[in-house]
């Protein structure tokens, strides 16, 4: 056993750094996974059924104890309609929708064909620009 970090072989120190980074990713994923579950008002049991796993696995993923496999991460991004980048990265790359009407608006927008998306987005932008907050 080594007496200090200087005595620990460099390869072992690198392994610990990689392990710590992987654990941090698990914690980030778990935190965001839980936030999205609560935002969508989905139970752990419902998610366990969707992912075909135990409720304890869902709890452990939310706590950052278990590392989600690649397939799980992809399915989670599809289920919650967010990017895998959002789920895995520490920085905020997505604005969370916290109201049901906003969620419905996002879903309706995503259901539109691309040409209609552009025109609806322009209409909303023009309306937001031309309407004063007092008139809302």
Short mmCIF file of the C-alpha atoms (twelve columns), coordinates in Angstrom:
data_MODEL
# 
_entry.id   MODEL 
# 
loop_
_atom_site.group_PDB 
_atom_site.id 
_atom_site.type_symbol 
_atom_site.label_atom_id 
_atom_site.label_alt_id 
_atom_site.label_comp_id 
_atom_site.label_asym_id 
_atom_site.label_seq_id 
_atom_site.Cartn_x 
_atom_site.Cartn_y 
_atom_site.Cartn_z 
_atom_site.pdbx_PDB_model_num 
ATOM 1   C CA . UNK A 1   0.000   0.000  0.000   1 
ATOM 2   C CA . UNK A 2   1.287   3.444  -0.911  1 
ATOM 3   C CA . UNK A 3   1.886   6.008  1.804   1 
ATOM 4   C CA . UNK A 4   0.803   9.071  -0.230  1 
ATOM 5   C CA . UNK A 5   -0.265  10.269 -3.674  1 
ATOM 6   C CA . UNK A 6   3.350   10.664 -4.733  1 
ATOM 7   C CA . UNK A 7   3.941   6.970  -4.121  1 
ATOM 8   C CA . UNK A 8   0.811   5.868  -6.013  1 
ATOM 9   C CA . UNK A 9   1.653   4.887  -9.571  1 
ATOM 10  C CA . UNK A 10  0.459   7.446  -12.126 1 
ATOM 11  C CA . UNK A 11  -1.686  4.836  -13.846 1 
ATOM 12  C CA . UNK A 12  -3.689  4.242  -10.658 1 
ATOM 13  C CA . UNK A 13  -4.172  8.004  -10.136 1 
ATOM 14  C CA . UNK A 14  -5.445  8.353  -13.726 1 
ATOM 15  C CA . UNK A 15  -7.863  5.468  -13.134 1 
ATOM 16  C CA . UNK A 16  -9.245  7.223  -10.044 1 
ATOM 17  C CA . UNK A 17  -9.699  10.477 -12.004 1 
ATOM 18  C CA . UNK A 18  -11.613 8.632  -14.743 1 
ATOM 19  C CA . UNK A 19  -13.717 6.833  -12.119 1 
ATOM 20  C CA . UNK A 20  -14.500 10.134 -10.360 1 
ATOM 21  C CA . UNK A 21  -15.486 11.768 -13.673 1 
ATOM 22  C CA . UNK A 22  -17.759 8.825  -14.522 1 
ATOM 23  C CA . UNK A 23  -19.395 9.059  -11.103 1 
ATOM 24  C CA . UNK A 24  -19.958 12.791 -11.624 1 
ATOM 25  C CA . UNK A 25  -21.681 12.054 -14.953 1 
ATOM 26  C CA . UNK A 26  -23.946 9.539  -13.191 1 
ATOM 27  C CA . UNK A 27  -24.901 12.138 -10.588 1 
ATOM 28  C CA . UNK A 28  -25.621 14.761 -13.281 1 
ATOM 29  C CA . UNK A 29  -27.709 12.301 -15.297 1 
ATOM 30  C CA . UNK A 30  -29.590 11.149 -12.201 1 
ATOM 31  C CA . UNK A 31  -30.390 14.680 -11.095 1 
ATOM 32  C CA . UNK A 32  -31.738 15.682 -14.497 1 
ATOM 33  C CA . UNK A 33  -33.584 12.380 -14.917 1 
ATOM 34  C CA . UNK A 34  -35.359 12.952 -11.589 1 
ATOM 35  C CA . UNK A 35  -36.170 16.601 -12.418 1 
ATOM 36  C CA . UNK A 36  -37.737 15.545 -15.729 1 
ATOM 37  C CA . UNK A 37  -39.691 12.730 -14.067 1 
ATOM 38  C CA . UNK A 38  -41.142 15.116 -11.493 1 
ATOM 39  C CA . UNK A 39  -41.799 17.807 -14.099 1 
ATOM 40  C CA . UNK A 40  -43.777 15.354 -16.212 1 
ATOM 41  C CA . UNK A 41  -45.503 13.963 -13.100 1 
ATOM 42  C CA . UNK A 42  -44.394 10.412 -13.874 1 
ATOM 43  C CA . UNK A 43  -43.994 7.878  -11.072 1 
ATOM 44  C CA . UNK A 44  -40.939 5.709  -10.562 1 
ATOM 45  C CA . UNK A 45  -43.153 2.685  -11.146 1 
ATOM 46  C CA . UNK A 46  -44.314 4.036  -14.520 1 
ATOM 47  C CA . UNK A 47  -40.718 4.641  -15.596 1 
ATOM 48  C CA . UNK A 48  -39.673 1.184  -14.422 1 
ATOM 49  C CA . UNK A 49  -42.415 -0.296 -16.597 1 
ATOM 50  C CA . UNK A 50  -41.374 1.822  -19.592 1 
ATOM 51  C CA . UNK A 51  -37.689 0.900  -19.212 1 
ATOM 52  C CA . UNK A 52  -38.550 -2.690 -18.284 1 
ATOM 53  C CA . UNK A 53  -36.496 -2.558 -15.091 1 
ATOM 54  C CA . UNK A 54  -37.005 -2.483 -11.334 1 
ATOM 55  C CA . UNK A 55  -38.080 0.577  -9.389  1 
ATOM 56  C CA . UNK A 56  -34.922 0.245  -7.302  1 
ATOM 57  C CA . UNK A 57  -32.816 0.674  -10.464 1 
ATOM 58  C CA . UNK A 58  -34.698 3.892  -11.289 1 
ATOM 59  C CA . UNK A 59  -34.134 5.167  -7.721  1 
ATOM 60  C CA . UNK A 60  -30.432 4.251  -7.886  1 
ATOM 61  C CA . UNK A 61  -30.011 5.998  -11.232 1 
ATOM 62  C CA . UNK A 62  -31.709 9.113  -9.851  1 
ATOM 63  C CA . UNK A 63  -29.312 9.070  -6.871  1 
ATOM 64  C CA . UNK A 64  -26.277 8.615  -9.134  1 
ATOM 65  C CA . UNK A 65  -25.485 5.211  -7.631  1 
ATOM 66  C CA . UNK A 66  -25.948 3.225  -10.846 1 
ATOM 67  C CA . UNK A 67  -24.407 4.231  -14.166 1 
ATOM 68  C CA . UNK A 68  -27.089 4.155  -16.864 1 
ATOM 69  C CA . UNK A 69  -26.157 2.181  -19.946 1 
ATOM 70  C CA . UNK A 70  -26.039 3.877  -23.344 1 
ATOM 71  C CA . UNK A 71  -29.358 2.381  -24.443 1 
ATOM 72  C CA . UNK A 72  -31.029 3.642  -21.264 1 
ATOM 73  C CA . UNK A 73  -29.706 7.159  -21.855 1 
ATOM 74  C CA . UNK A 74  -30.981 7.168  -25.439 1 
ATOM 75  C CA . UNK A 75  -34.423 5.881  -24.416 1 
ATOM 76  C CA . UNK A 76  -34.577 8.470  -21.613 1 
ATOM 77  C CA . UNK A 77  -33.800 11.277 -24.068 1 
ATOM 78  C CA . UNK A 78  -36.554 10.023 -26.375 1 
ATOM 79  C CA . UNK A 79  -39.048 9.580  -23.533 1 
ATOM 80  C CA . UNK A 80  -38.471 13.055 -22.090 1 
ATOM 81  C CA . UNK A 81  -37.886 14.647 -25.523 1 
ATOM 82  C CA . UNK A 82  -34.506 16.127 -24.588 1 
ATOM 83  C CA . UNK A 83  -31.042 15.644 -26.026 1 
ATOM 84  C CA . UNK A 84  -28.562 13.169 -24.615 1 
ATOM 85  C CA . UNK A 85  -26.226 16.163 -24.244 1 
ATOM 86  C CA . UNK A 86  -28.712 17.772 -21.892 1 
ATOM 87  C CA . UNK A 87  -28.928 14.607 -19.798 1 
ATOM 88  C CA . UNK A 88  -25.174 14.088 -19.570 1 
ATOM 89  C CA . UNK A 89  -23.648 17.555 -19.389 1 
ATOM 90  C CA . UNK A 90  -23.437 19.778 -16.353 1 
ATOM 91  C CA . UNK A 91  -24.233 23.002 -18.157 1 
ATOM 92  C CA . UNK A 92  -27.812 23.920 -18.849 1 
ATOM 93  C CA . UNK A 93  -28.394 23.388 -22.545 1 
ATOM 94  C CA . UNK A 94  -32.171 23.256 -22.426 1 
ATOM 95  C CA . UNK A 95  -34.813 25.425 -20.857 1 
ATOM 96  C CA . UNK A 96  -37.036 23.267 -18.693 1 
ATOM 97  C CA . UNK A 97  -40.744 23.676 -19.284 1 
ATOM 98  C CA . UNK A 98  -42.412 24.002 -15.917 1 
ATOM 99  C CA . UNK A 99  -46.034 24.594 -16.848 1 
ATOM 100 C CA . UNK A 100 -48.413 22.218 -18.557 1 
ATOM 101 C CA . UNK A 101 -49.519 24.798 -21.144 1 
ATOM 102 C CA . UNK A 102 -45.887 25.422 -22.130 1 
ATOM 103 C CA . UNK A 103 -45.342 21.687 -22.473 1 
ATOM 104 C CA . UNK A 104 -48.415 21.426 -24.714 1 
ATOM 105 C CA . UNK A 105 -47.097 24.317 -26.815 1 
ATOM 106 C CA . UNK A 106 -43.730 22.606 -27.269 1 
ATOM 107 C CA . UNK A 107 -45.420 19.313 -28.213 1 
ATOM 108 C CA . UNK A 108 -47.709 21.049 -30.716 1 
ATOM 109 C CA . UNK A 109 -44.742 22.890 -32.240 1 
ATOM 110 C CA . UNK A 110 -42.745 19.671 -32.600 1 
ATOM 111 C CA . UNK A 111 -45.695 17.993 -34.309 1 
ATOM 112 C CA . UNK A 112 -45.775 20.631 -37.066 1 
ATOM 113 C CA . UNK A 113 -44.034 20.094 -40.424 1 
ATOM 114 C CA . UNK A 114 -40.833 22.157 -40.745 1 
ATOM 115 C CA . UNK A 115 -42.379 24.761 -43.066 1 
ATOM 116 C CA . UNK A 116 -45.176 25.476 -40.631 1 
ATOM 117 C CA . UNK A 117 -42.749 25.552 -37.704 1 
ATOM 118 C CA . UNK A 118 -40.874 28.431 -39.301 1 
ATOM 119 C CA . UNK A 119 -44.005 30.482 -40.006 1 
ATOM 120 C CA . UNK A 120 -45.459 29.867 -36.524 1 
ATOM 121 C CA . UNK A 121 -42.171 30.782 -34.880 1 
ATOM 122 C CA . UNK A 122 -42.021 34.034 -36.888 1 
ATOM 123 C CA . UNK A 123 -45.620 34.826 -35.913 1 
ATOM 124 C CA . UNK A 124 -44.892 34.249 -32.222 1 
ATOM 125 C CA . UNK A 125 -41.665 36.285 -32.375 1 
ATOM 126 C CA . UNK A 126 -43.387 39.172 -34.160 1 
ATOM 127 C CA . UNK A 127 -46.249 39.104 -31.670 1 
ATOM 128 C CA . UNK A 128 -43.885 39.063 -28.687 1 
ATOM 129 C CA . UNK A 129 -41.904 41.962 -30.139 1 
ATOM 130 C CA . UNK A 130 -44.937 44.129 -30.920 1 
ATOM 131 C CA . UNK A 131 -46.953 43.530 -27.736 1 
ATOM 132 C CA . UNK A 132 -46.008 45.446 -24.623 1 
ATOM 133 C CA . UNK A 133 -45.994 43.533 -21.319 1 
ATOM 134 C CA . UNK A 134 -48.843 45.770 -20.031 1 
ATOM 135 C CA . UNK A 135 -51.134 44.579 -22.835 1 
ATOM 136 C CA . UNK A 136 -50.516 40.919 -21.894 1 
# 
